[in-house]
Amino acid sequence: MHKLAGFFMKAGVFYALAGFALGMFMAANKDFTLRSVHSHLNLLGWVSMALYALYYQLVPAAAALRTAKVHFWLANAGMLVLNVSVGMLVSGYGAAEAGAAAGSIATLSSMALFMFIVFKTA
C-alpha cells in the first residue's frame, strides 16, 4: 500500500473505532447527547478517510503530490478540532463554538483540496 494511502486508512480505522465505541457507550448509558460527534467520527472520519485512502492507492500520481500530504494533515486536524469542539458544545460549553467553526472550515478546506487533487490527477 502506498504510504499516504496507509496513513489515511490508519486514521480512518482509528476514527471508526472511536465512533463505534462512542456509539456503544451512548447506548449503554441511554444518553445520546454526543450523537453528532458519533456521526461525524463515523462519516467524516471513517468513511471519508477510507475513501481518500482508496483514491490515493488507486492513483499514485495523486499520492505523490505535495498537496496530498497537506490534505492528510488538514483533514485530520479538522476532524480532531471539529469533534472535540462539537462534543464540548453539545455538553454545554458555548465557548467551543469558535473551535467548531474552525474545525468545520478546516474540514471543508480539506475536501476542497481533495477536489483539486482529484481534478488534477483523474
C-alpha positions in Angstrom: 0.0 0.0 0.0 1.2 3.5 -0.8 2.5 5.3 2.3 0.0 8.1 2.2 -2.9 5.8 1.5 -1.8 3.8 4.5 -1.8 6.9 6.7 -5.3 7.7 5.6 -6.6 4.2 6.2 -5.0 4.0 9.6 -6.6 7.3 10.5 -10.0 6.1 9.2 -9.8 2.9 11.2 -8.9 5.0 14.3 -12.0 7.2 13.8 -14.2 4.1 13.1 -13.1 2.5 16.4 -13.7 5.8 18.3 -17.1 6.3 16.7 -18.2 2.7 17.3 -17.0 2.8 20.9 -18.8 6.1 21.5 -22.0 4.7 20.0 -21.8 1.7 22.3 -21.1 3.9 25.3 -24.1 6.1 24.5 -26.3 3.1 24.0 -25.2 1.5 27.3 -25.9 4.7 29.2 -29.1 5.6 27.2 -27.6 9.1 26.8 -27.3 10.2 23.2 -26.1 13.7 23.8 -23.0 13.1 21.7 -24.8 11.6 18.7 -23.5 14.3 16.4 -19.9 13.5 17.5 -20.6 9.8 16.8 -21.9 10.7 13.4 -19.0 12.9 12.5 -16.5 10.3 13.6 -18.1 7.6 11.5 -18.9 9.6 8.4 -16.2 12.2 8.1 -13.7 10.1 10.0 -14.1 6.5 8.9 -15.9 6.9 5.5 -14.1 9.9 4.2 -10.6 8.8 5.3 -11.1 5.3 3.8 -12.3 6.8 0.5 -9.2 9.2 0.5 -7.0 6.1 1.1 -8.7 4.2 -1.7 -8.2 7.1 -4.2 -4.5 7.6 -3.2 -3.9 3.9 -3.6 -5.6 3.7 -7.0 -4.0 6.9 -8.3 -0.3 7.0 -7.3 0.2 10.3 -9.1 -2.2 11.9 -6.6 -0.4 10.5 -3.6 2.9 11.8 -5.0 1.7 15.5 -4.9 2.9 17.7 -2.0 -0.7 18.9 -1.6 -1.7 15.3 -0.8 0.4 15.5 2.4 -1.2 18.9 3.2 -4.6 17.2 2.6 -3.8 14.5 5.2 -2.8 16.9 7.9 -5.6 19.4 7.2 -8.3 16.6 7.1 -7.1 15.2 10.4 -6.6 18.5 12.2 -10.1 19.5 11.1 -11.6 16.2 12.3 -10.0 16.4 15.7 -10.8 20.1 16.3 -14.4 19.7 14.9 -15.2 16.6 17.0 -13.8 17.8 20.3 -15.5 21.2 19.8 -18.8 19.8 18.9 -18.6 17.4 21.9 -18.0 20.4 24.1 -20.8 22.4 22.5 -23.4 19.8 23.0 -22.2 19.3 26.6 -22.9 22.9 27.3 -19.6 24.7 26.7 -20.7 27.5 24.4 -17.2 28.9 24.2 -16.4 25.9 21.9 -18.3 27.4 19.1 -15.2 29.0 17.6 -13.4 25.7 17.6 -16.4 24.0 15.9 -16.3 26.7 13.3 -12.5 26.4 12.8 -12.8 22.6 12.6 -15.6 22.9 10.1 -13.6 25.3 7.9 -10.5 23.0 8.1 -12.6 20.0 7.2 -14.3 21.8 4.3 -11.0 23.1 3.1 -9.5 19.6 3.1 -12.4 18.4 0.9 -11.8 21.4 -1.4 -8.1 20.5 -1.6 -9.0 16.9 -2.3 -11.3 18.1 -5.1 -8.4 20.0 -6.6 -6.2 16.9 -6.3 -8.8 14.7 -8.0 -9.4 17.2 -10.8 -5.6 17.4 -11.4 -5.0 13.7 -11.4 -8.2 11.9 -12.5 
